Amino acid sequence: MTSTNFGEQGGTLTYGSYLRVPQLLDQQRPESDPPAHDELLFITIHQAYELWFKLLLHELDDACARMLDGESYLPRVRLNRCQSIMKVLVEQVDVIDTMTPQDFLEFRNRLSPASGFQSVQFRELEFLSGMKDASYLQRLHGLEEEQARLRRRLEAPSLWDGYMAVMRAAGFSTDTYDSRIAALREIANDRSTYGTQWDLAEALIDHDQSMSLWRARHVLMAERQIGTKKGTGGSAGGAYLRSRVDKRCYPELWELRSML
């Protein structure tokens, strides 16, 4: 029987080597010269977002795969974790709001044509959540690897597809809109029998709501920084972001509220 020796003596793995801290801290490289003071803030915030997006995809991919197998417990656990992560993403906007428009303008012109519009991981999150839009592939012209990733997401099952599999495993038909709504109403009105299916549906609603809250918070941040200016990548800026706020990942779960 072997024993594990915890502690620093004799160990080769360190905090810094395990987390690759030197490499991580070498990734914040301002474009402005001399560096604008707030550019480090801007880079750090967006790199942190990408790390959180990576974790969200990790959790949601697992939730989706398990739902496709008819499982309901661990997918709800994964979605609950994602809800906690999304709260962090919303609150993180408060940090970038400490940057004034004047401070942003010191380096904003250096960012073009790069744009948050090109965040492939965020588009993957939307596609995985059911908000699939093939037009985004064309908007990544010249970015072949990113296009390939989004194409795979476009063709892959979504979380909604996973929930449909959970409903079928519980004996419901999901072939038509009417059959799905009838099933959802039965689940909602008999939670003693279908509690797990209802709780999972509510976890999906939480996820959908948190995505919408992040988009709303994001558009306010953008309008606070650049007003009605176009985005650095050529998008309509705040107007485009505002057009996305009311999008829903699981519209049938929202429609169900009006039918109860």
LUMDO-849215 format. One record per residue (C-alpha): residue number from 1; residue in three letters; x, y, z. Coordinates in steps of 0.001 Angstrom, whole numbers. Example, Ala and Ser with C-alpha at 12.3 -4.5 7.8 and 13.67 -1.06 7.14 Angstrom:
<sites>
SITE   nr  rest       px       py       pz
SITE    1   ALA    12300    -4500     7800
SITE    2   SER    13670    -1060     7140
</sites>
This chain:
<sites>
SITE   nr  rest       px       py       pz
SITE    1   MET        0        0        0
SITE    2   THR     1460     3330    -1032
SITE    3   SER     1043     6597      791
SITE    4   THR      937    10109     -572
SITE    5   ASN     3358    12570      941
SITE    6   PHE     1642    15924     1045
SITE    7   GLY     3735    18988     1583
SITE    8   GLU     6510    20890     -120
SITE    9   GLN     9481    18709      817
SITE   10   GLY    10560    16409    -1985
SITE   11   GLY     7771    17600    -4289
SITE   12   THR     8386    18606    -7896
SITE   13   LEU     4936    20010    -8634
SITE   14   THR     4439    23557    -7434
SITE   15   TYR     1516    25960    -7406
SITE   16   GLY     3108    27947   -10203
SITE   17   SER     3982    24971   -12396
SITE   18   TYR      590    23289   -11959
SITE   19   LEU    -1327    26459   -12883
SITE   20   ARG     1328    27597   -15368
SITE   21   VAL     1369    30973   -13660
SITE   22   PRO     4445    32361   -15485
SITE   23   GLN     2889    31534   -18870
SITE   24   LEU     -485    32889   -17743
SITE   25   LEU      970    36200   -16596
SITE   26   ASP     2842    36562   -19873
SITE   27   GLN     -376    36686   -21907
SITE   28   GLN    -1363    40283   -21129
SITE   29   ARG      379    42266   -23867
SITE   30   PRO     -950    45758   -24583
SITE   31   GLU    -1030    47038   -28167
SITE   32   SER     -645    50689   -27176
SITE   33   ASP     2847    52205   -27017
SITE   34   PRO     3460    53543   -24493
SITE   35   PRO      919    51252   -22803
SITE   36   ALA    -2331    52985   -21857
SITE   37   HIS    -2953    52416   -18154
SITE   38   ASP    -6391    50776   -18558
SITE   39   GLU    -5436    48447   -21397
SITE   40   LEU    -4189    45867   -18888
SITE   41   LEU    -7606    45995   -17213
SITE   42   PHE    -9330    45523   -20580
SITE   43   ILE    -7170    42558   -21563
SITE   44   THR    -7413    40871   -18156
SITE   45   ILE   -11203    41149   -18053
SITE   46   HIS   -11649    39609   -21484
SITE   47   GLN    -9116    36854   -20924
SITE   48   ALA   -10917    35992   -17690
SITE   49   TYR   -14186    35837   -19633
SITE   50   GLU   -12660    33375   -22080
SITE   51   LEU   -11494    31148   -19215
SITE   52   TRP   -14990    31182   -17722
SITE   53   PHE   -16457    30452   -21182
SITE   54   LYS   -14151    27434   -21419
SITE   55   LEU   -15418    26131   -18080
SITE   56   LEU   -19044    26780   -19029
SITE   57   LEU   -18601    24768   -22227
SITE   58   HIS   -16989    21965   -20216
SITE   59   GLU   -19955    21828   -17827
SITE   60   LEU   -22680    22268   -20425
SITE   61   ASP   -21186    19705   -22812
SITE   62   ASP   -21337    17161   -20016
SITE   63   ALA   -24886    18176   -19116
SITE   64   CYS   -25979    17849   -22744
SITE   65   ALA   -24358    14451   -23227
SITE   66   ARG   -25977    13101   -20070
SITE   67   MET   -29410    14437   -21017
SITE   68   LEU   -29113    12811   -24422
SITE   69   ASP   -28717     9551   -22497
SITE   70   GLY   -31930    10313   -20587
SITE   71   GLU   -30191    11366   -17354
SITE   72   SER   -31594    14265   -15342
SITE   73   TYR   -29796    14533   -11982
SITE   74   LEU   -26198    15406   -12930
SITE   75   PRO   -27267    17691   -15803
SITE   76   ARG   -29142    19776   -13229
SITE   77   VAL   -26038    19832   -11020
SITE   78   ARG   -23959    21026   -13960
SITE   79   LEU   -26508    23708   -14863
SITE   80   ASN   -26613    24922   -11267
SITE   81   ARG   -22837    25337   -11319
SITE   82   CYS   -23115    27276   -14566
SITE   83   GLN   -25668    29546   -12927
SITE   84   SER   -23088    30436   -10266
SITE   85   ILE   -20484    31085   -12952
SITE   86   MET   -22852    33334   -14894
SITE   87   LYS   -23408    35442   -11789
SITE   88   VAL   -19651    36018   -11678
SITE   89   LEU   -19672    37030   -15357
SITE   90   VAL   -22429    39582   -14766
SITE   91   GLU   -20729    41033   -11693
SITE   92   GLN   -17391    41161   -13506
SITE   93   VAL   -18818    43924   -15716
SITE   94   ASP   -18659    46181   -12653
SITE   95   VAL   -14883    46027   -12851
SITE   96   ILE   -14666    47213   -16440
SITE   97   ASP   -17220    49923   -15679
SITE   98   THR   -14501    51589   -13584
SITE   99   MET   -12828    52503   -16901
SITE  100   THR   -14009    55840   -18269
SITE  101   PRO   -14737    56421   -21976
SITE  102   GLN   -11711    58743   -22121
SITE  103   ASP    -9458    56006   -20735
SITE  104   PHE   -10833    53502   -23262
SITE  105   LEU   -10267    55902   -26149
SITE  106   GLU    -6552    55982   -25329
SITE  107   PHE    -6171    52533   -26871
SITE  108   ARG    -9479    51623   -28576
SITE  109   ASN    -8266    52539   -32065
SITE  110   ARG    -5488    49953   -31633
SITE  111   LEU    -8024    47127   -31355
SITE  112   SER    -9510    47345   -34856
SITE  113   PRO   -10477    45094   -36579
SITE  114   ALA   -10449    42751   -33566
SITE  115   SER   -13815    42564   -31812
SITE  116   GLY   -15646    40717   -29055
SITE  117   PHE   -17921    39685   -31924
SITE  118   GLN   -15149    37186   -32743
SITE  119   SER   -15374    35371   -29398
SITE  120   VAL   -15904    31892   -30774
SITE  121   GLN   -16383    30374   -27337
SITE  122   PHE   -19296    32697   -26593
SITE  123   ARG   -20888    31774   -29926
SITE  124   GLU   -20343    28122   -29006
SITE  125   LEU   -22187    28763   -25744
SITE  126   GLU   -25098    30282   -27645
SITE  127   PHE   -25194    27409   -30163
SITE  128   LEU   -24973    24786   -27423
SITE  129   SER   -27776    26565   -25582
SITE  130   GLY   -29993    26392   -28667
SITE  131   MET   -29440    29847   -30173
SITE  132   LYS   -27976    28578   -33453
SITE  133   ASP   -27356    31007   -36294
SITE  134   ALA   -25403    29809   -39341
SITE  135   SER   -24724    33400   -40452
SITE  136   TYR   -22037    33715   -37783
SITE  137   LEU   -19848    31327   -39762
SITE  138   GLN   -19700    33843   -42605
SITE  139   ARG   -18845    36637   -40222
SITE  140   LEU   -15653    34796   -39266
SITE  141   HIS   -14273    35124   -42780
SITE  142   GLY   -10658    34011   -42932
SITE  143   LEU   -10709    32366   -39497
SITE  144   GLU   -10864    28767   -40680
SITE  145   GLU   -10286    27038   -37328
SITE  146   GLU   -12924    29171   -35631
SITE  147   GLN   -15383    28533   -38467
SITE  148   ALA   -14800    24788   -38148
SITE  149   ARG   -15498    24906   -34410
SITE  150   LEU   -18748    26775   -34907
SITE  151   ARG   -19785    24469   -37736
SITE  152   ARG   -19380    21489   -35409
SITE  153   ARG   -21509    23270   -32811
SITE  154   LEU   -24116    24101   -35415
SITE  155   GLU   -24438    20438   -36336
SITE  156   ALA   -24216    19037   -32794
SITE  157   PRO   -27177    18505   -30438
SITE  158   SER   -28093    21407   -28163
SITE  159   LEU   -29169    21421   -24541
SITE  160   TRP   -32759    21620   -25778
SITE  161   ASP   -32205    18443   -27774
SITE  162   GLY   -30897    16910   -24565
SITE  163   TYR   -33996    17932   -22642
SITE  164   MET   -36186    16445   -25338
SITE  165   ALA   -34365    13143   -24807
SITE  166   VAL   -35091    13381   -21066
SITE  167   MET   -38773    13938   -21821
SITE  168   ARG   -38876    10960   -24170
SITE  169   ALA   -37186     8812   -21531
SITE  170   ALA   -40055     9787   -19207
SITE  171   GLY   -42560     8550   -21785
SITE  172   PHE   -43556    11799   -23513
SITE  173   SER   -43829    12502   -27223
SITE  174   THR   -41742    15413   -28504
SITE  175   ASP   -42437    15116   -32229
SITE  176   THR   -44551    18259   -32599
SITE  177   TYR   -44939    21627   -30912
SITE  178   ASP   -48357    20648   -29563
SITE  179   SER   -47075    17354   -28127
SITE  180   ARG   -44154    19122   -26449
SITE  181   ILE   -46377    21781   -24911
SITE  182   ALA   -48829    19119   -23716
SITE  183   ALA   -45938    17223   -22138
SITE  184   LEU   -44543    20337   -20484
SITE  185   ARG   -47961    21202   -19066
SITE  186   GLU   -48343    17714   -17649
SITE  187   ILE   -44889    17890   -16086
SITE  188   ALA   -45650    21311   -14614
SITE  189   ASN   -49016    20229   -13208
SITE  190   ASP   -47788    16954   -11701
SITE  191   ARG   -44504    17757   -10008
SITE  192   SER   -44944    14921    -7516
SITE  193   THR   -44552    12496   -10416
SITE  194   TYR   -42311    14518   -12702
SITE  195   GLY   -40282    16503   -10183
SITE  196   THR   -36918    15673   -11743
SITE  197   GLN   -38078    16718   -15212
SITE  198   TRP   -39566    19941   -13827
SITE  199   ASP   -36426    20788   -11840
SITE  200   LEU   -34290    20257   -14916
SITE  201   ALA   -36570    22514   -16966
SITE  202   GLU   -36230    25194   -14286
SITE  203   ALA   -32447    24822   -14393
SITE  204   LEU   -32614    25455   -18143
SITE  205   ILE   -34750    28540   -17527
SITE  206   ASP   -32171    29759   -14986
SITE  207   HIS   -29452    29283   -17588
SITE  208   ASP   -31456    31098   -20249
SITE  209   GLN   -32232    33957   -17881
SITE  210   SER   -28609    34332   -16804
SITE  211   MET   -27473    34470   -20445
SITE  212   SER   -30011    37230   -21079
SITE  213   LEU   -28936    39146   -17970
SITE  214   TRP   -25316    38992   -19093
SITE  215   ARG   -26245    40307   -22544
SITE  216   ALA   -28230    43140   -20959
SITE  217   ARG   -25379    44048   -18635
SITE  218   HIS   -22951    43862   -21530
SITE  219   VAL   -24938    46254   -23716
SITE  220   LEU   -25122    48819   -20918
SITE  221   MET   -21373    48556   -20454
SITE  222   ALA   -20795    49057   -24195
SITE  223   GLU   -23126    52053   -24352
SITE  224   ARG   -21439    53534   -21319
SITE  225   GLN   -18050    53221   -23021
SITE  226   ILE   -18727    54073   -26672
SITE  227   GLY   -22295    55378   -26862
SITE  228   THR   -23674    54767   -30363
SITE  229   LYS   -20304    54302   -32081
SITE  230   LYS   -19754    51229   -34249
SITE  231   GLY   -17839    48290   -32818
SITE  232   THR   -14135    47918   -33605
SITE  233   GLY   -14946    44937   -35812
SITE  234   GLY   -17478    46903   -37859
SITE  235   SER   -20640    45756   -36062
SITE  236   ALA   -23380    48197   -35090
SITE  237   GLY   -21998    48272   -31556
SITE  238   GLY   -24561    48904   -28844
SITE  239   ALA   -27468    48708   -31288
SITE  240   TYR   -26484    45176   -32283
SITE  241   LEU   -25971    44096   -28671
SITE  242   ARG   -29346    45539   -27673
SITE  243   SER   -31043    43566   -30457
SITE  244   ARG   -29802    40360   -28804
SITE  245   VAL   -31058    41030   -25280
SITE  246   ASP   -34545    39577   -25764
SITE  247   LYS   -33401    36393   -27496
SITE  248   ARG   -34416    33180   -25730
SITE  249   CYS   -32662    29814   -25740
SITE  250   TYR   -35758    27810   -24756
SITE  251   PRO   -38813    29754   -25939
SITE  252   GLU   -41231    26895   -25300
SITE  253   LEU   -40327    26862   -21608
SITE  254   TRP   -41129    30582   -21491
SITE  255   GLU   -44390    30117   -23420
SITE  256   LEU   -45401    27484   -20892
SITE  257   ARG   -45741    30238   -18250
SITE  258   SER   -48650    31754   -20125
SITE  259   MET   -50449    28397   -20269
SITE  260   LEU   -50369    27419   -16601
</sites>
